[in-house]
């Protein structure tokens, strides 16, 4: 074990080991989570709130939310579990501070990529339609291979940069962009097959 590991023994823990720390109510679970996923979670927050101090607050709230959730929840994929908590906290923070009504640029970019495939001009009577499209989208995502699902969710749920997704998956950013284009086209075809004209 090198000097860095002696000073920071939690840095190399597996997800399962970190979850076990939470399960046993050991406070070092939080430092282990921060060591492994702190920068990733900070990036999710920054893509939404665009303020470093707010990101730090979101990060602390995410660790508290994780501490309060495990147990009783035992996550299957710890990174995704953390990401969901962070995204919800960051979106709440953004909503609470959105006096300017300005949506962060990367979120605009990621949502705009799907814009031509989605229908927004819906009345109150169309709630069923919204639920049906949501169901179709969920079915579409569940049917994808793990890597494609991860790419889609990172981009369109967490508003991650394409370069960050590529880095996480050890892929070329151009390959990720091509994968996203194919996923959008496949989603469009699925919606059209179900009778939703795009």
GIBEL-V716152 format. One record per residue. N is the residue number from 1. PHI is phi in degrees with one decimal (NA if undefined). Layout:
n: {N	N}
phi: {PHI	PHI}
//
This chain:
n: {1	2	3	4	5	6	7	8	9	10	11	12	13	14	15	16	17	18	19	20	21	22	23	24	25	26	27	28	29	30	31	32	33	34	35	36	37	38	39	40	41	42	43	44	45	46	47	48	49	50	51	52	53	54	55	56	57	58	59	60	61	62	63	64	65	66	67	68	69	70	71	72	73	74	75	76	77	78	79	80	81	82	83	84	85	86	87	88	89	90	91	92	93	94	95	96	97	98	99	100	101	102	103	104	105	106	107	108	109	110	111	112	113	114	115	116	117	118	119	120	121	122	123	124	125	126	127	128	129	130	131	132	133	134	135	136	137	138	139	140	141	142	143	144	145	146	147	148	149	150	151	152	153	154	155	156	157	158	159	160	161	162	163	164	165	166	167	168	169	170	171	172	173	174	175	176	177	178	179	180	181	182	183	184	185	186	187	188	189	190	191	192	193	194	195	196	197	198}
phi: {NA	-83.3	-60.0	-61.0	-67.4	-65.8	-74.6	-139.2	-67.7	-88.1	-60.5	-100.1	-69.1	-74.2	-57.7	-61.3	-67.1	-65.9	-59.9	-64.2	-61.2	-60.0	-59.7	-90.1	60.3	-95.0	-62.6	-68.0	-59.0	-70.0	-66.9	-64.9	-65.0	-63.6	-59.9	-88.5	-125.3	-56.1	-66.1	-62.8	-66.3	-60.6	-63.7	-58.4	-62.8	-65.9	-61.8	-102.0	-94.2	58.5	-146.3	-65.0	-64.5	-63.8	-62.4	-61.3	-65.3	-61.4	-62.5	-62.0	-65.7	-65.7	-64.8	-65.2	-62.1	-67.0	-59.2	-77.4	-96.6	-116.2	-71.1	-87.7	-75.6	-118.5	-62.4	-77.8	-124.4	-60.5	-61.7	-66.9	-58.4	-62.9	-61.5	-63.1	-62.1	-62.6	-60.5	-63.7	-66.7	-66.1	-65.1	-62.5	-61.8	-62.9	-60.1	-69.4	-113.8	-90.8	-59.6	-78.9	61.6	-97.8	-83.1	-54.5	-59.4	-67.8	-66.7	-59.2	-60.9	-67.5	-72.8	-60.3	-62.8	-95.3	-54.3	-72.1	-98.0	-113.7	-106.8	-109.2	-84.3	-121.9	-89.6	-61.7	-70.9	-93.9	-60.1	-60.1	-60.7	-61.2	-63.5	-66.3	-64.9	-61.6	-63.7	-62.8	-63.8	-62.3	-61.7	-59.7	-65.8	-64.6	-82.3	-75.8	-59.8	-54.4	-65.0	-65.4	-62.5	-60.9	-60.9	-62.4	-66.1	-59.2	-76.2	-101.8	-105.2	-99.8	57.3	-71.0	-66.6	-59.1	-62.6	-71.2	-62.3	-59.7	-64.2	-62.1	-100.1	54.6	-123.1	-76.5	-55.0	-64.5	-65.8	-64.4	-60.4	-64.3	-62.5	-64.8	-61.9	-65.5	-62.3	-63.3	-64.1	-65.1	-64.1	-59.4	-63.0	-64.4	-63.4	-66.6	-64.4	-83.1	98.1	-100.5	-73.0	-103.6}
//
